[in-house]
Amino acid sequence: MTKITEIIESPISQIEGEVVIYSLTWQGASSLSNAGAKVFKDGTDITSTAMASGSHAVSGNVQTFKPLTAGGNDGKKKYVVVPSCTVDGNTEKRKLIVTIVKESEE
């Protein structure tokens, strides 16, 4: 069964050009495998540029994503990050909304 729900801390902000490694704790999970994530902007998959390097990892019930790079001209855009993982035998997905902000924004 696949289900998609938003992560509690969502939405969050990230500054243009900033590179951040996010982690997700799968509450109550005893095993994780097949970690992955996709990134969308305006409905388009931008994973190959927004998560271009590194690898996804799991340890216990924590999934760590590849570094997420905010585009240099993406201020006021929203990225939808969709992490996925096999959690205790079930394929699960979540949504993390990342609002990209300009460095000078208040």
C-alpha positions in Angstrom: 0.0 0.0 0.0 1.4 3.4 -0.9 0.3 6.5 1.0 1.4 10.1 0.8 1.2 12.4 3.8 2.9 15.7 4.6 5.8 15.8 7.0 5.0 17.5 10.3 7.7 20.1 10.0 6.6 21.1 6.5 6.8 23.7 5.1 10.3 24.9 5.7 12.5 27.6 4.1 15.8 27.3 2.3 17.9 30.2 0.9 18.7 30.3 -2.8 22.0 28.6 -3.5 22.0 26.8 -0.1 22.8 23.1 0.1 21.1 21.2 3.0 21.0 17.5 3.9 17.6 16.6 5.4 16.7 13.6 7.5 13.3 12.0 8.2 12.5 9.8 11.2 9.9 7.2 10.3 8.2 7.0 13.7 7.5 3.5 15.0 9.4 1.8 12.1 11.7 -1.1 12.9 13.3 -1.5 9.4 13.9 0.8 6.4 15.2 -0.1 3.0 15.1 1.2 -0.6 15.5 4.9 0.4 14.9 7.4 -2.3 13.5 10.9 -3.0 12.2 13.0 -5.8 12.1 16.8 -6.1 9.4 18.8 -8.0 9.2 22.5 -8.9 6.1 23.7 -10.6 5.1 20.1 -11.2 8.3 19.2 -13.0 10.8 16.6 -11.7 14.0 18.5 -11.0 15.7 15.7 -8.9 18.7 15.4 -11.3 19.7 19.0 -10.6 18.4 19.6 -7.1 19.8 16.3 -5.7 22.7 15.8 -8.1 25.3 14.3 -5.8 25.6 12.0 -2.8 23.3 9.1 -1.9 20.3 8.4 0.3 21.0 6.5 3.4 19.1 4.7 6.2 20.1 4.0 9.8 17.6 2.5 12.2 14.4 4.4 11.5 16.1 7.5 10.0 16.3 8.2 6.3 18.9 10.8 5.3 18.5 12.4 1.9 21.0 13.4 -0.7 21.9 17.1 -0.4 19.2 19.4 -1.6 20.5 22.4 -3.6 18.2 25.4 -3.9 18.4 27.0 -7.3 20.1 30.4 -7.4 17.1 32.1 -9.0 14.3 30.1 -7.4 13.3 32.7 -4.7 9.6 32.5 -4.0 9.3 29.0 -5.6 8.3 25.9 -3.7 10.0 22.6 -4.0 8.0 19.5 -3.2 10.4 16.8 -1.9 8.9 13.3 -1.9 11.0 10.9 0.1 10.1 7.2 -0.3 11.2 4.2 1.6 10.2 0.6 2.3 9.1 0.8 5.9 8.5 -2.5 7.7 7.7 -4.1 4.3 5.3 -1.3 3.1 6.2 1.3 0.4 5.7 4.7 1.9 6.0 8.3 0.7 5.8 11.6 2.4 5.8 15.3 1.3 8.2 18.0 2.4 7.4 21.5 1.1 10.5 23.6 0.9 10.0 27.3 0.2 13.0 28.8 -1.5 13.7 32.4 -0.3 16.0 35.1 -1.4 18.9 35.9 0.8 17.6 39.5 1.3 14.0 38.5 2.0 12.5 39.3 5.4 
